[in-house]
């Protein structure tokens, strides 16, 4: 019997800025050029019911009106990517517009005990992630999904070449303020020339973090091949405020303590160690914990927190699997801490200059990482971003998420804030199913989780309302089947 889709799209429209923009080309720095691979990033925000609007369609229409106004302040998101006269990517700010999709879900929020376990996430996205043609593709795509309970899921999809997660979160907060009739409290800055190369030769070769290859080569990565059929399991682990405090105390009193640890360092260390043990890596196998580092506060002078573009340096903490497994997880925290200490303004500027040299010599730049090797961990953190300050006037988000696509590879740990705020952290984790089952048996890991539930969604099958209860409460052997979609790897 055919299973009907649980989410149905009803309309799609292009929204342009309320006031016309004088067309211009927006410079993209080398940190932007890194993300020239054609894909979108997504965040999903779940909002409570809005009783002020007469109908779901009225709510969508009001969001499109306020989007039109906020795009006046964010013209880059209404533009299109093109090549400039030197063959570099830039954004042509031409008011081509953003896409807004309206959809309806045959489900209610209360079908899930916790929205982190929502099994419909991939259907809530406005796109499958692939940008087929930069010349015509919107750089911003929004899907507004109305649930039967009146709740709304707003999925924000943006082309990674124009913004990182910090910038995207700031945009959404600004949109909410405009929607409420307020001025933008933290206006964006767009002077991307701040991150231009100095033009001076550099001896720096950040080979631990980046590689380059001729433009006519197939890849700038060690391995960008997604298996034809890969079986992954995605779980969202909720660490409460008290749990994170306990993890911090454990790191700060452990044998490799180094003073005050950050929540990111401490939780990352616990996850890195546990994932290494679950994979049962050989003792002499190096493992990387791959970290995108926000350069805004590290540069001298610092970049504005509202700098709208990519300002992330990708670095990797490296340790032997044997040491990660045998030692207290304060060791992993120490390795991460020491690596992050290295990322200062001098290093960041040197990386930008090194990238420029490679480009001038006719090379492409990529990340020195193998996202499908089975022994590294890719991470990202939204901790400290104003995710739960986003407010469109009918209540702040109940939950926000980062939906997992197969492009992200084998071994993922995303640290996300929760609506509880404080130190409470969701860790979105993706591993092959047999490794995930071992992770769940690691008592040294799960003891910090007062409760956890599996968050799975079948990407290849549609869901009916009858299936949702099953999907929200999967048995221990249910996994996500992710089929090959010819998605570009993160480093292309």
Secondary structure, 3 states (H helix, E strand, C coil): CCCCCCEEEEEEEEECCCCCCCCEEEECCHHHHCCCCCEEEEEEEEECCCCCCCCHHHHHHHHHHHHHHHCCCCHHHHCEEEECCCCCEEEEECCCCEEEEEEEECCCHHHCCCHHHCCCHHHHCCCCCECCCCCCCCCEEEEEEECCCCCEEEEEEEECCCCCHHHHHHHHHHHHHHHCCCCCCCCCECCHHHHCCCCCCCCCCCCCCEEEEECCCCCCCCCCCCCCEEEEEEEEEEECHHHHHHHHHHHHCCCCCCCCCCHHHHHHHHHHHHHHHHHCCCCCCEEEEEEEEECCCCCCCCCCCCECCCCEEEEEEEEEHHHHHHCCCHHHHHHHHHHHHHCCHHHHHHHHHHHHHHHHCCEEEEECCCCCCCCCEEEEECCCCCHHHCECCCCECCEEECCCCHHHCCCEEEEEECCCCCCCEEEEEEEEHHHHHHHHCCHHHHCCCCCCEECCCCCCCCCCHHHHHHHHCCCCCCCEEEECCCCCCCCC
